[in-house]
Amino acid sequence: MNTLTKKQYYKAKIEGRVCSNCRWIITKKDWKAGLRMCAGCTDAMRGVDVKYGAYPDCDEPKEKTGEM
């Protein structure tokens, strides 16, 4: 963790802007909006890309099944 991140974390900890789930920094914008979880935990709880699953690897060719 670099010095800037340490200062930001310390300031957020004093202000009480730490995530209730993972104890990381919540941005001031999200804190004012009433969110009490960081962006990473919010996305994880919401289920980002759950509907579509993982994207295929770029270097693997598409499987040809014979359909046109």
N, CA, C, O and CB atoms as a CASP TS submission, in Angstrom:
PFRMAT TS
TARGET T0000
AUTHOR 0000-0000-0000
METHOD Language model
MODEL 1
PARENT N/A
ATOM      1  N   MET     1       0.856  -1.161   0.000  1.00  0.00           N
ATOM      2  CA  MET     1       0.000   0.000   0.000  1.00  0.00           C
ATOM      3  C   MET     1       0.906   1.229   0.000  1.00  0.00           C
ATOM      4  O   MET     1       1.782   1.370   0.854  1.00  0.00           O
ATOM      5  CB  MET     1      -0.976  -0.005   1.226  1.00  0.00           C
ATOM      6  N   ASN     2       0.684   2.104  -0.960  1.00  0.00           N
ATOM      7  CA  ASN     2       1.537   3.284  -1.009  1.00  0.00           C
ATOM      8  C   ASN     2       1.103   4.325   0.016  1.00  0.00           C
ATOM      9  O   ASN     2       0.079   4.168   0.682  1.00  0.00           O
ATOM     10  CB  ASN     2       1.523   3.888  -2.408  1.00  0.00           C
ATOM     11  N   THR     3       1.889   5.384   0.133  1.00  0.00           N
ATOM     12  CA  THR     3       1.658   6.394   1.160  1.00  0.00           C
ATOM     13  C   THR     3       0.323   7.105   0.972  1.00  0.00           C
ATOM     14  O   THR     3      -0.381   7.378   1.944  1.00  0.00           O
ATOM     15  CB  THR     3       2.785   7.408   1.155  1.00  0.00           C
ATOM     16  N   LEU     4      -0.024   7.404  -0.276  1.00  0.00           N
ATOM     17  CA  LEU     4      -1.273   8.105  -0.543  1.00  0.00           C
ATOM     18  C   LEU     4      -2.473   7.265  -0.100  1.00  0.00           C
ATOM     19  O   LEU     4      -3.405   7.784   0.513  1.00  0.00           O
ATOM     20  CB  LEU     4      -1.385   8.449  -2.035  1.00  0.00           C
ATOM     21  N   THR     5      -2.446   5.986  -0.406  1.00  0.00           N
ATOM     22  CA  THR     5      -3.546   5.105  -0.010  1.00  0.00           C
ATOM     23  C   THR     5      -3.623   4.981   1.508  1.00  0.00           C
ATOM     24  O   THR     5      -4.719   4.923   2.065  1.00  0.00           O
ATOM     25  CB  THR     5      -3.378   3.717  -0.645  1.00  0.00           C
ATOM     26  N   LYS     6      -2.487   4.939   2.179  1.00  0.00           N
ATOM     27  CA  LYS     6      -2.487   4.869   3.639  1.00  0.00           C
ATOM     28  C   LYS     6      -3.135   6.107   4.237  1.00  0.00           C
ATOM     29  O   LYS     6      -3.914   6.012   5.186  1.00  0.00           O
ATOM     30  CB  LYS     6      -1.061   4.710   4.172  1.00  0.00           C
ATOM     31  N   LYS     7      -2.809   7.268   3.679  1.00  0.00           N
ATOM     32  CA  LYS     7      -3.394   8.516   4.181  1.00  0.00           C
ATOM     33  C   LYS     7      -4.895   8.540   3.944  1.00  0.00           C
ATOM     34  O   LYS     7      -5.656   8.946   4.822  1.00  0.00           O
ATOM     35  CB  LYS     7      -2.734   9.733   3.511  1.00  0.00           C
ATOM     36  N   GLN     8      -5.329   8.107   2.762  1.00  0.00           N
ATOM     37  CA  GLN     8      -6.750   8.086   2.437  1.00  0.00           C
ATOM     38  C   GLN     8      -7.496   7.108   3.341  1.00  0.00           C
ATOM     39  O   GLN     8      -8.595   7.408   3.810  1.00  0.00           O
ATOM     40  CB  GLN     8      -6.958   7.711   0.963  1.00  0.00           C
ATOM     41  N   TYR     9      -6.908   5.953   3.584  1.00  0.00           N
ATOM     42  CA  TYR     9      -7.552   4.951   4.440  1.00  0.00           C
ATOM     43  C   TYR     9      -7.659   5.461   5.877  1.00  0.00           C
ATOM     44  O   TYR     9      -8.693   5.296   6.526  1.00  0.00           O
ATOM     45  CB  TYR     9      -6.766   3.620   4.404  1.00  0.00           C
ATOM     46  N   TYR    10      -6.589   6.079   6.366  1.00  0.00           N
ATOM     47  CA  TYR    10      -6.590   6.604   7.734  1.00  0.00           C
ATOM     48  C   TYR    10      -7.660   7.681   7.894  1.00  0.00           C
ATOM     49  O   TYR    10      -8.376   7.717   8.894  1.00  0.00           O
ATOM     50  CB  TYR    10      -5.202   7.172   8.098  1.00  0.00           C
ATOM     51  N   LYS    11      -7.759   8.565   6.886  1.00  0.00           N
ATOM     52  CA  LYS    11      -8.755   9.635   6.933  1.00  0.00           C
ATOM     53  C   LYS    11     -10.173   9.051   6.895  1.00  0.00           C
ATOM     54  O   LYS    11     -11.049   9.488   7.640  1.00  0.00           O
ATOM     55  CB  LYS    11      -8.547  10.620   5.758  1.00  0.00           C
ATOM     56  N   ALA    12     -10.388   8.070   6.027  1.00  0.00           N
ATOM     57  CA  ALA    12     -11.703   7.434   5.927  1.00  0.00           C
ATOM     58  C   ALA    12     -12.048   6.701   7.216  1.00  0.00           C
ATOM     59  O   ALA    12     -13.208   6.690   7.629  1.00  0.00           O
ATOM     60  CB  ALA    12     -11.743   6.460   4.739  1.00  0.00           C
ATOM     61  N   LYS    13     -11.064   6.093   7.851  1.00  0.00           N
ATOM     62  CA  LYS    13     -11.294   5.367   9.093  1.00  0.00           C
ATOM     63  C   LYS    13     -11.705   6.326  10.215  1.00  0.00           C
ATOM     64  O   LYS    13     -12.581   6.010  11.020  1.00  0.00           O
ATOM     65  CB  LYS    13     -10.034   4.584   9.494  1.00  0.00           C
ATOM     66  N   ILE    14     -11.072   7.484  10.261  1.00  0.00           N
ATOM     67  CA  ILE    14     -11.427   8.485  11.264  1.00  0.00           C
ATOM     68  C   ILE    14     -12.852   8.996  11.032  1.00  0.00           C
ATOM     69  O   ILE    14     -13.606   9.203  11.983  1.00  0.00           O
ATOM     70  CB  ILE    14     -10.423   9.657  11.233  1.00  0.00           C
ATOM     71  N   GLU    15     -13.215   9.199   9.750  1.00  0.00           N
ATOM     72  CA  GLU    15     -14.548   9.692   9.406  1.00  0.00           C
ATOM     73  C   GLU    15     -15.612   8.606   9.488  1.00  0.00           C
ATOM     74  O   GLU    15     -16.805   8.906   9.433  1.00  0.00           O
ATOM     75  CB  GLU    15     -14.535  10.283   8.018  1.00  0.00           C
ATOM     76  N   GLY    16     -15.197   7.344   9.620  1.00  0.00           N
ATOM     77  CA  GLY    16     -16.140   6.239   9.702  1.00  0.00           C
ATOM     78  C   GLY    16     -16.588   5.711   8.358  1.00  0.00           C
ATOM     79  O   GLY    16     -17.565   4.965   8.284  1.00  0.00           O
ATOM     80  N   ARG    17     -15.890   6.084   7.282  1.00  0.00           N
ATOM     81  CA  ARG    17     -16.263   5.674   5.928  1.00  0.00           C
ATOM     82  C   ARG    17     -15.566   4.374   5.530  1.00  0.00           C
ATOM     83  O   ARG    17     -14.874   4.331   4.514  1.00  0.00           O
ATOM     84  CB  ARG    17     -15.921   6.779   4.925  1.00  0.00           C
ATOM     85  N   VAL    18     -15.740   3.330   6.310  1.00  0.00           N
ATOM     86  CA  VAL    18     -15.179   2.032   5.961  1.00  0.00           C
ATOM     87  C   VAL    18     -16.326   1.061   5.697  1.00  0.00           C
ATOM     88  O   VAL    18     -17.395   1.161   6.299  1.00  0.00           O
ATOM     89  CB  VAL    18     -14.242   1.500   7.091  1.00  0.00           C
ATOM     90  N   CYS    19     -16.087   0.139   4.803  1.00  0.00           N
ATOM     91  CA  CYS    19     -17.103  -0.821   4.370  1.00  0.00           C
ATOM     92  C   CYS    19     -17.516  -1.712   5.540  1.00  0.00           C
ATOM     93  O   CYS    19     -16.673  -2.176   6.307  1.00  0.00           O
ATOM     94  CB  CYS    19     -16.578  -1.681   3.196  1.00  0.00           C
ATOM     95  N   SER    20     -18.809  -1.941   5.666  1.00  0.00           N
ATOM     96  CA  SER    20     -19.304  -2.796   6.744  1.00  0.00           C
ATOM     97  C   SER    20     -19.007  -4.273   6.481  1.00  0.00           C
ATOM     98  O   SER    20     -19.103  -5.103   7.385  1.00  0.00           O
ATOM     99  CB  SER    20     -20.805  -2.594   6.925  1.00  0.00           C
ATOM    100  N   ASN    21     -18.647  -4.592   5.244  1.00  0.00           N
ATOM    101  CA  ASN    21     -18.392  -5.981   4.879  1.00  0.00           C
ATOM    102  C   ASN    21     -16.898  -6.314   4.885  1.00  0.00           C
ATOM    103  O   ASN    21     -16.479  -7.268   5.541  1.00  0.00           O
ATOM    104  CB  ASN    21     -18.980  -6.271   3.509  1.00  0.00           C
ATOM    105  N   CYS    22     -16.094  -5.533   4.157  1.00  0.00           N
ATOM    106  CA  CYS    22     -14.671  -5.868   4.012  1.00  0.00           C
ATOM    107  C   CYS    22     -13.733  -4.873   4.680  1.00  0.00           C
ATOM    108  O   CYS    22     -12.518  -5.067   4.666  1.00  0.00           O
ATOM    109  CB  CYS    22     -14.322  -5.962   2.559  1.00  0.00           C
ATOM    110  N   ARG    23     -14.279  -3.808   5.267  1.00  0.00           N
ATOM    111  CA  ARG    23     -13.487  -2.791   5.979  1.00  0.00           C
ATOM    112  C   ARG    23     -12.583  -1.980   5.061  1.00  0.00           C
ATOM    113  O   ARG    23     -11.523  -1.537   5.503  1.00  0.00           O
ATOM    114  CB  ARG    23     -12.645  -3.451   7.042  1.00  0.00           C
ATOM    115  N   TRP    24     -12.960  -1.765   3.790  1.00  0.00           N
ATOM    116  CA  TRP    24     -12.194  -0.937   2.871  1.00  0.00           C
ATOM    117  C   TRP    24     -12.863   0.420   2.759  1.00  0.00           C
ATOM    118  O   TRP    24     -13.922   0.634   3.349  1.00  0.00           O
ATOM    119  CB  TRP    24     -12.068  -1.610   1.481  1.00  0.00           C
ATOM    120  N   ILE    25     -12.266   1.345   2.010  1.00  0.00           N
ATOM    121  CA  ILE    25     -12.714   2.729   1.916  1.00  0.00           C
ATOM    122  C   ILE    25     -14.007   2.843   1.101  1.00  0.00           C
ATOM    123  O   ILE    25     -14.146   2.228   0.043  1.00  0.00           O
ATOM    124  CB  ILE    25     -11.618   3.595   1.291  1.00  0.00           C
ATOM    125  N   ILE    26     -14.947   3.642   1.613  1.00  0.00           N
ATOM    126  CA  ILE    26     -16.139   4.021   0.862  1.00  0.00           C
ATOM    127  C   ILE    26     -15.917   5.451   0.380  1.00  0.00           C
ATOM    128  O   ILE    26     -15.493   6.307   1.157  1.00  0.00           O
ATOM    129  CB  ILE    26     -17.456   3.894   1.739  1.00  0.00           C
ATOM    130  N   THR    27     -16.197   5.717  -0.885  1.00  0.00           N
ATOM    131  CA  THR    27     -15.983   7.062  -1.415  1.00  0.00           C
ATOM    132  C   THR    27     -16.942   8.044  -0.750  1.00  0.00           C
ATOM    133  O   THR    27     -18.001   7.660  -0.254  1.00  0.00           O
ATOM    134  CB  THR    27     -16.167   7.083  -2.948  1.00  0.00           C
ATOM    135  N   LYS    28     -16.551   9.318  -0.750  1.00  0.00           N
ATOM    136  CA  LYS    28     -17.392  10.343  -0.129  1.00  0.00           C
ATOM    137  C   LYS    28     -18.729  10.455  -0.850  1.00  0.00           C
ATOM    138  O   LYS    28     -19.762  10.690  -0.222  1.00  0.00           O
ATOM    139  CB  LYS    28     -16.676  11.701  -0.130  1.00  0.00           C
ATOM    140  N   LYS    29     -18.707  10.289  -2.158  1.00  0.00           N
ATOM    141  CA  LYS    29     -19.935  10.367  -2.949  1.00  0.00           C
ATOM    142  C   LYS    29     -20.907   9.251  -2.551  1.00  0.00           C
ATOM    143  O   LYS    29     -22.098   9.501  -2.365  1.00  0.00           O
ATOM    144  CB  LYS    29     -19.610  10.281  -4.456  1.00  0.00           C
ATOM    145  N   ASP    30     -20.403   8.029  -2.422  1.00  0.00           N
ATOM    146  CA  ASP    30     -21.253   6.908  -2.012  1.00  0.00           C
ATOM    147  C   ASP    30     -21.709   7.057  -0.566  1.00  0.00           C
ATOM    148  O   ASP    30     -22.834   6.688  -0.230  1.00  0.00           O
ATOM    149  CB  ASP    30     -20.508   5.583  -2.189  1.00  0.00           C
ATOM    150  N   TRP    31     -20.847   7.592   0.288  1.00  0.00           N
ATOM    151  CA  TRP    31     -21.185   7.775   1.700  1.00  0.00           C
ATOM    152  C   TRP    31     -22.341   8.771   1.831  1.00  0.00           C
ATOM    153  O   TRP    31     -23.267   8.554   2.612  1.00  0.00           O
ATOM    154  CB  TRP    31     -19.946   8.266   2.504  1.00  0.00           C
ATOM    155  N   LYS    32     -22.282   9.879   1.051  1.00  0.00           N
ATOM    156  CA  LYS    32     -23.352  10.872   1.093  1.00  0.00           C
ATOM    157  C   LYS    32     -24.660  10.307   0.543  1.00  0.00           C
ATOM    158  O   LYS    32     -25.744  10.731   0.945  1.00  0.00           O
ATOM    159  CB  LYS    32     -22.948  12.116   0.305  1.00  0.00           C
ATOM    160  N   ALA    33     -24.551   9.336  -0.391  1.00  0.00           N
ATOM    161  CA  ALA    33     -25.742   8.706  -0.962  1.00  0.00           C
ATOM    162  C   ALA    33     -26.360   7.689  -0.002  1.00  0.00           C
ATOM    163  O   ALA    33     -27.454   7.183  -0.255  1.00  0.00           O
ATOM    164  CB  ALA    33     -25.393   8.026  -2.286  1.00  0.00           C
ATOM    165  N   GLY    34     -25.672   7.390   1.089  1.00  0.00           N
ATOM    166  CA  GLY    34     -26.222   6.492   2.094  1.00  0.00           C
ATOM    167  C   GLY    34     -25.737   5.054   1.987  1.00  0.00           C
ATOM    168  O   GLY    34     -26.225   4.185   2.710  1.00  0.00           O
ATOM    169  N   LEU    35     -24.787   4.788   1.098  1.00  0.00           N
ATOM    170  CA  LEU    35     -24.262   3.435   0.961  1.00  0.00           C
ATOM    171  C   LEU    35     -23.271   3.157   2.082  1.00  0.00           C
ATOM    172  O   LEU    35     -22.486   4.029   2.454  1.00  0.00           O
ATOM    173  CB  LEU    35     -23.594   3.237  -0.419  1.00  0.00           C
ATOM    174  N   ARG    36     -23.307   1.942   2.618  1.00  0.00           N
ATOM    175  CA  ARG    36     -22.404   1.575   3.707  1.00  0.00           C
ATOM    176  C   ARG    36     -21.488   0.421   3.316  1.00  0.00           C
ATOM    177  O   ARG    36     -20.860  -0.197   4.175  1.00  0.00           O
ATOM    178  CB  ARG    36     -23.201   1.203   4.948  1.00  0.00           C
ATOM    179  N   MET    37     -21.412   0.130   2.007  1.00  0.00           N
ATOM    180  CA  MET    37     -20.471  -0.867   1.496  1.00  0.00           C
ATOM    181  C   MET    37     -19.654  -0.237   0.379  1.00  0.00           C
ATOM    182  O   MET    37     -20.133   0.662  -0.314  1.00  0.00           O
ATOM    183  CB  MET    37     -21.214  -2.143   0.990  1.00  0.00           C
ATOM    184  N   CYS    38     -18.426  -0.703   0.202  1.00  0.00           N
ATOM    185  CA  CYS    38     -17.564  -0.177  -0.860  1.00  0.00           C
ATOM    186  C   CYS    38     -18.112  -0.625  -2.218  1.00  0.00           C
ATOM    187  O   CYS    38     -19.014  -1.461  -2.286  1.00  0.00           O
ATOM    188  CB  CYS    38     -16.085  -0.658  -0.672  1.00  0.00           C
ATOM    189  N   ALA    39     -17.565  -0.069  -3.286  1.00  0.00           N
ATOM    190  CA  ALA    39     -18.044  -0.369  -4.633  1.00  0.00           C
ATOM    191  C   ALA    39     -17.840  -1.840  -4.988  1.00  0.00           C
ATOM    192  O   ALA    39     -18.684  -2.439  -5.655  1.00  0.00           O
ATOM    193  CB  ALA    39     -17.334   0.516  -5.653  1.00  0.00           C
ATOM    194  N   GLY    40     -16.736  -2.420  -4.550  1.00  0.00           N
ATOM    195  CA  GLY    40     -16.468  -3.828  -4.840  1.00  0.00           C
ATOM    196  C   GLY    40     -17.484  -4.754  -4.196  1.00  0.00           C
ATOM    197  O   GLY    40     -17.961  -5.691  -4.837  1.00  0.00           O
ATOM    198  N   CYS    41     -17.821  -4.505  -2.941  1.00  0.00           N
ATOM    199  CA  CYS    41     -18.804  -5.341  -2.248  1.00  0.00           C
ATOM    200  C   CYS    41     -20.209  -5.108  -2.803  1.00  0.00           C
ATOM    201  O   CYS    41     -21.012  -6.039  -2.879  1.00  0.00           O
ATOM    202  CB  CYS    41     -18.779  -5.055  -0.736  1.00  0.00           C
ATOM    203  N   THR    42     -20.502  -3.876  -3.188  1.00  0.00           N
ATOM    204  CA  THR    42     -21.811  -3.575  -3.769  1.00  0.00           C
ATOM    205  C   THR    42     -22.004  -4.338  -5.067  1.00  0.00           C
ATOM    206  O   THR    42     -23.062  -4.924  -5.294  1.00  0.00           O
ATOM    207  CB  THR    42     -21.962  -2.067  -4.014  1.00  0.00           C
ATOM    208  N   ASP    43     -20.978  -4.334  -5.926  1.00  0.00           N
ATOM    209  CA  ASP    43     -21.058  -5.083  -7.182  1.00  0.00           C
ATOM    210  C   ASP    43     -21.170  -6.581  -6.925  1.00  0.00           C
ATOM    211  O   ASP    43     -21.918  -7.274  -7.614  1.00  0.00           O
ATOM    212  CB  ASP    43     -19.836  -4.793  -8.055  1.00  0.00           C
ATOM    213  N   ALA    44     -20.440  -7.078  -5.950  1.00  0.00           N
ATOM    214  CA  ALA    44     -20.477  -8.508  -5.641  1.00  0.00           C
ATOM    215  C   ALA    44     -21.856  -8.919  -5.122  1.00  0.00           C
ATOM    216  O   ALA    44     -22.358  -9.982  -5.486  1.00  0.00           O
ATOM    217  CB  ALA    44     -19.394  -8.863  -4.606  1.00  0.00           C
ATOM    218  N   MET    45     -22.465  -8.099  -4.287  1.00  0.00           N
ATOM    219  CA  MET    45     -23.790  -8.410  -3.757  1.00  0.00           C
ATOM    220  C   MET    45     -24.863  -8.336  -4.848  1.00  0.00           C
ATOM    221  O   MET    45     -25.836  -9.091  -4.839  1.00  0.00           O
ATOM    222  CB  MET    45     -24.137  -7.452  -2.615  1.00  0.00           C
ATOM    223  N   ARG    46     -24.659  -7.406  -5.786  1.00  0.00           N
ATOM    224  CA  ARG    46     -25.623  -7.235  -6.868  1.00  0.00           C
ATOM    225  C   ARG    46     -25.509  -8.360  -7.882  1.00  0.00           C
ATOM    226  O   ARG    46     -26.492  -8.691  -8.545  1.00  0.00           O
ATOM    227  CB  ARG    46     -25.422  -5.888  -7.554  1.00  0.00           C
ATOM    228  N   GLY    47     -24.322  -8.958  -8.018  1.00  0.00           N
ATOM    229  CA  GLY    47     -24.131 -10.052  -8.948  1.00  0.00           C
ATOM    230  C   GLY    47     -23.802  -9.573 -10.342  1.00  0.00           C
ATOM    231  O   GLY    47     -24.592  -9.770 -11.266  1.00  0.00           O
ATOM    232  N   VAL    48     -22.663  -8.954 -10.510  1.00  0.00           N
ATOM    233  CA  VAL    48     -22.251  -8.423 -11.802  1.00  0.00           C
ATOM    234  C   VAL    48     -22.027  -9.558 -12.794  1.00  0.00           C
ATOM    235  O   VAL    48     -21.305 -10.508 -12.494  1.00  0.00           O
ATOM    236  CB  VAL    48     -20.977  -7.577 -11.658  1.00  0.00           C
ATOM    237  N   ASP    49     -22.631  -9.469 -13.959  1.00  0.00           N
ATOM    238  CA  ASP    49     -22.497 -10.428 -15.057  1.00  0.00           C
ATOM    239  C   ASP    49     -22.925 -11.837 -14.672  1.00  0.00           C
ATOM    240  O   ASP    49     -22.402 -12.808 -15.219  1.00  0.00           O
ATOM    241  CB  ASP    49     -21.073 -10.455 -15.538  1.00  0.00           C
ATOM    242  N   VAL    50     -23.855 -11.967 -13.753  1.00  0.00           N
ATOM    243  CA  VAL    50     -24.321 -13.288 -13.366  1.00  0.00           C
ATOM    244  C   VAL    50     -25.166 -13.893 -14.478  1.00  0.00           C
ATOM    245  O   VAL    50     -25.100 -15.096 -14.728  1.00  0.00           O
ATOM    246  CB  VAL    50     -25.121 -13.218 -12.058  1.00  0.00           C
ATOM    247  N   LYS    51     -25.960 -13.059 -15.146  1.00  0.00           N
ATOM    248  CA  LYS    51     -26.859 -13.542 -16.186  1.00  0.00           C
ATOM    249  C   LYS    51     -26.087 -14.153 -17.353  1.00  0.00           C
ATOM    250  O   LYS    51     -26.494 -15.176 -17.904  1.00  0.00           O
ATOM    251  CB  LYS    51     -27.746 -12.406 -16.683  1.00  0.00           C
ATOM    252  N   TYR    52     -24.995 -13.536 -17.722  1.00  0.00           N
ATOM    253  CA  TYR    52     -24.260 -13.964 -18.906  1.00  0.00           C
ATOM    254  C   TYR    52     -23.099 -14.883 -18.593  1.00  0.00           C
ATOM    255  O   TYR    52     -22.587 -15.534 -19.503  1.00  0.00           O
ATOM    256  CB  TYR    52     -23.760 -12.775 -19.644  1.00  0.00           C
ATOM    257  N   GLY    53     -22.668 -14.964 -17.369  1.00  0.00           N
ATOM    258  CA  GLY    53     -21.538 -15.805 -17.012  1.00  0.00           C
ATOM    259  C   GLY    53     -20.225 -15.169 -17.418  1.00  0.00           C
ATOM    260  O   GLY    53     -20.172 -13.986 -17.754  1.00  0.00           O
ATOM    261  N   ALA    54     -19.177 -15.953 -17.385  1.00  0.00           N
ATOM    262  CA  ALA    54     -17.852 -15.449 -17.734  1.00  0.00           C
ATOM    263  C   ALA    54     -17.736 -15.325 -19.247  1.00  0.00           C
ATOM    264  O   ALA    54     -18.299 -16.122 -19.998  1.00  0.00           O
ATOM    265  CB  ALA    54     -16.744 -16.375 -17.176  1.00  0.00           C
ATOM    266  N   TYR    55     -17.004 -14.321 -19.674  1.00  0.00           N
ATOM    267  CA  TYR    55     -16.778 -14.124 -21.102  1.00  0.00           C
ATOM    268  C   TYR    55     -15.768 -15.143 -21.600  1.00  0.00           C
ATOM    269  O   TYR    55     -14.898 -15.556 -20.834  1.00  0.00           O
ATOM    270  CB  TYR    55     -16.292 -12.687 -21.394  1.00  0.00           C
ATOM    271  N   PRO    56     -15.852 -15.564 -22.859  1.00  0.00           N
ATOM    272  CA  PRO    56     -14.882 -16.525 -23.388  1.00  0.00           C
ATOM    273  C   PRO    56     -13.492 -15.892 -23.496  1.00  0.00           C
ATOM    274  O   PRO    56     -13.361 -14.680 -23.660  1.00  0.00           O
ATOM    275  CB  PRO    56     -15.337 -17.047 -24.766  1.00  0.00           C
ATOM    276  N   ASP    57     -12.478 -16.718 -23.402  1.00  0.00           N
ATOM    277  CA  ASP    57     -11.115 -16.213 -23.544  1.00  0.00           C
ATOM    278  C   ASP    57     -10.892 -15.703 -24.956  1.00  0.00           C
ATOM    279  O   ASP    57     -11.417 -16.262 -25.919  1.00  0.00           O
ATOM    280  CB  ASP    57     -10.087 -17.305 -23.201  1.00  0.00           C
ATOM    281  N   CYS    58     -10.106 -14.631 -25.074  1.00  0.00           N
ATOM    282  CA  CYS    58      -9.868 -14.012 -26.384  1.00  0.00           C
ATOM    283  C   CYS    58      -9.043 -14.914 -27.293  1.00  0.00           C
ATOM    284  O   CYS    58      -9.228 -14.896 -28.510  1.00  0.00           O
ATOM    285  CB  CYS    58      -9.163 -12.669 -26.213  1.00  0.00           C
ATOM    286  N   ASP    59      -8.141 -15.699 -26.725  1.00  0.00           N
ATOM    287  CA  ASP    59      -7.233 -16.486 -27.552  1.00  0.00           C
ATOM    288  C   ASP    59      -7.807 -17.848 -27.955  1.00  0.00           C
ATOM    289  O   ASP    59      -7.179 -18.569 -28.731  1.00  0.00           O
ATOM    290  CB  ASP    59      -5.935 -16.687 -26.820  1.00  0.00           C
ATOM    291  N   GLU    60      -8.981 -18.211 -27.445  1.00  0.00           N
ATOM    292  CA  GLU    60      -9.571 -19.490 -27.814  1.00  0.00           C
ATOM    293  C   GLU    60     -10.565 -19.298 -28.954  1.00  0.00           C
ATOM    294  O   GLU    60     -11.407 -18.402 -28.893  1.00  0.00           O
ATOM    295  CB  GLU    60     -10.260 -20.143 -26.601  1.00  0.00           C
ATOM    296  N   PRO    61     -10.479 -20.125 -29.988  1.00  0.00           N
ATOM    297  CA  PRO    61     -11.421 -19.993 -31.104  1.00  0.00           C
ATOM    298  C   PRO    61     -12.812 -20.463 -30.689  1.00  0.00           C
ATOM    299  O   PRO    61     -12.963 -21.248 -29.753  1.00  0.00           O
ATOM    300  CB  PRO    61     -10.929 -20.796 -32.328  1.00  0.00           C
ATOM    301  N   LYS    62     -13.832 -19.966 -31.408  1.00  0.00           N
ATOM    302  CA  LYS    62     -15.194 -20.408 -31.137  1.00  0.00           C
ATOM    303  C   LYS    62     -15.359 -21.845 -31.598  1.00  0.00           C
ATOM    304  O   LYS    62     -14.805 -22.249 -32.620  1.00  0.00           O
ATOM    305  CB  LYS    62     -16.223 -19.491 -31.831  1.00  0.00           C
ATOM    306  N   GLU    63     -16.122 -22.608 -30.840  1.00  0.00           N
ATOM    307  CA  GLU    63     -16.362 -24.001 -31.207  1.00  0.00           C
ATOM    308  C   GLU    63     -17.383 -24.051 -32.339  1.00  0.00           C
ATOM    309  O   GLU    63     -18.450 -23.441 -32.257  1.00  0.00           O
ATOM    310  CB  GLU    63     -16.853 -24.825 -29.981  1.00  0.00           C
ATOM    311  N   LYS    64     -17.047 -24.774 -33.381  1.00  0.00           N
ATOM    312  CA  LYS    64     -17.960 -24.909 -34.515  1.00  0.00           C
ATOM    313  C   LYS    64     -18.757 -26.195 -34.334  1.00  0.00           C
ATOM    314  O   LYS    64     -18.202 -27.293 -34.291  1.00  0.00           O
ATOM    315  CB  LYS    64     -17.182 -24.913 -35.880  1.00  0.00           C
ATOM    316  N   THR    65     -20.079 -26.028 -34.227  1.00  0.00           N
ATOM    317  CA  THR    65     -20.937 -27.171 -33.958  1.00  0.00           C
ATOM    318  C   THR    65     -21.682 -27.646 -35.199  1.00  0.00           C
ATOM    319  O   THR    65     -22.451 -28.604 -35.118  1.00  0.00           O
ATOM    320  CB  THR    65     -21.923 -26.825 -32.876  1.00  0.00           C
ATOM    321  N   GLY    66     -21.478 -27.015 -36.323  1.00  0.00           N
ATOM    322  CA  GLY    66     -22.132 -27.419 -37.547  1.00  0.00           C
ATOM    323  C   GLY    66     -23.366 -26.615 -37.883  1.00  0.00           C
ATOM    324  O   GLY    66     -23.895 -26.734 -38.988  1.00  0.00           O
ATOM    325  N   GLU    67     -23.842 -25.792 -36.951  1.00  0.00           N
ATOM    326  CA  GLU    67     -25.005 -24.971 -37.260  1.00  0.00           C
ATOM    327  C   GLU    67     -24.580 -23.742 -38.030  1.00  0.00           C
ATOM    328  O   GLU    67     -23.449 -23.271 -37.917  1.00  0.00           O
ATOM    329  CB  GLU    67     -25.747 -24.572 -35.983  1.00  0.00           C
ATOM    330  N   MET    68     -25.514 -23.230 -38.819  1.00  0.00           N
ATOM    331  CA  MET    68     -25.203 -22.034 -39.596  1.00  0.00           C
ATOM    332  C   MET    68     -26.042 -20.892 -39.148  1.00  0.00           C
ATOM    333  O   MET    68     -25.924 -19.791 -39.687  1.00  0.00           O
ATOM    334  CB  MET    68     -25.404 -22.271 -41.070  1.00  0.00           C
TER
END
